[in-house]
Amino acid sequence: MNENQTIQALRLTIQDLSDSLTEALATKNLLSIQLAEANQSITDLQGRVRELETQLAEETEPAKEKGE
């Protein structure tokens, strides 16, 4: 392989690595966004569970006091 071929091969390798890095970074950023959204959904659902547990406790407490 002569010098020009070596240089061309290295340029193509650099381009391939740059493309791979760009794709990996885009994937990482997308996953970060999806993770943040999932975490927010979990937080929202945990809050809703607490609300429902409180409501259930309030609804069942009077029945316990009346001996039902």
C-alpha positions as CSV (number, residue, x, y, z in Angstrom):
1,M,0.0,0.0,0.0
2,N,1.5,3.3,-1.0
3,E,1.3,6.6,1.0
4,N,-1.7,7.9,-0.8
5,Q,-3.7,4.7,-0.3
6,T,-2.7,4.8,3.4
7,I,-3.9,8.4,3.8
8,Q,-7.1,7.6,2.0
9,A,-7.7,4.6,4.2
10,L,-7.1,6.7,7.3
11,R,-9.4,9.4,6.1
12,L,-12.2,6.8,5.6
13,T,-11.5,5.3,9.0
14,I,-11.7,8.7,10.6
15,Q,-15.0,9.4,8.8
16,D,-16.4,6.0,9.9
17,L,-15.4,6.7,13.5
18,S,-16.9,10.2,13.3
19,D,-20.2,8.8,11.9
20,S,-20.3,6.1,14.6
21,L,-19.6,8.7,17.3
22,T,-22.4,11.0,16.0
23,E,-24.9,8.1,16.0
24,A,-23.8,7.0,19.5
25,L,-24.2,10.5,20.8
26,A,-27.7,10.9,19.2
27,T,-28.7,7.6,20.7
28,K,-27.4,8.6,24.1
29,N,-29.2,11.9,24.1
30,L,-32.5,10.2,23.0
31,L,-32.1,7.6,25.8
32,S,-31.4,10.4,28.3
33,I,-34.6,12.2,27.2
34,Q,-36.6,8.9,27.4
35,L,-35.2,8.2,30.9
36,A,-36.1,11.6,32.2
37,E,-39.7,11.2,30.9
38,A,-39.9,7.8,32.4
39,N,-38.7,9.1,35.7
40,Q,-41.2,11.9,35.6
41,S,-44.0,9.3,34.9
42,I,-42.9,7.2,37.8
43,T,-42.9,10.2,40.1
44,D,-46.4,11.2,38.9
45,L,-47.7,7.7,39.4
46,Q,-46.2,7.4,42.9
47,G,-48.0,10.6,43.8
48,R,-51.2,9.3,42.4
49,V,-50.8,6.0,44.4
50,R,-50.3,8.1,47.6
51,E,-53.5,10.1,46.8
52,L,-55.5,6.9,46.2
53,E,-54.1,5.3,49.4
54,T,-55.1,8.4,51.4
55,Q,-58.5,8.4,49.8
56,L,-58.9,4.6,50.5
57,A,-57.8,5.1,54.1
58,E,-60.3,8.0,54.5
59,E,-63.1,5.9,53.0
60,T,-62.5,2.8,55.1
61,E,-61.7,4.6,58.4
62,P,-65.3,5.6,59.2
63,A,-66.5,2.0,58.5
64,K,-63.9,0.7,61.0
65,E,-65.1,3.1,63.6
66,K,-68.7,2.1,63.2
67,G,-67.8,-1.5,63.6
68,E,-68.6,-2.5,60.0
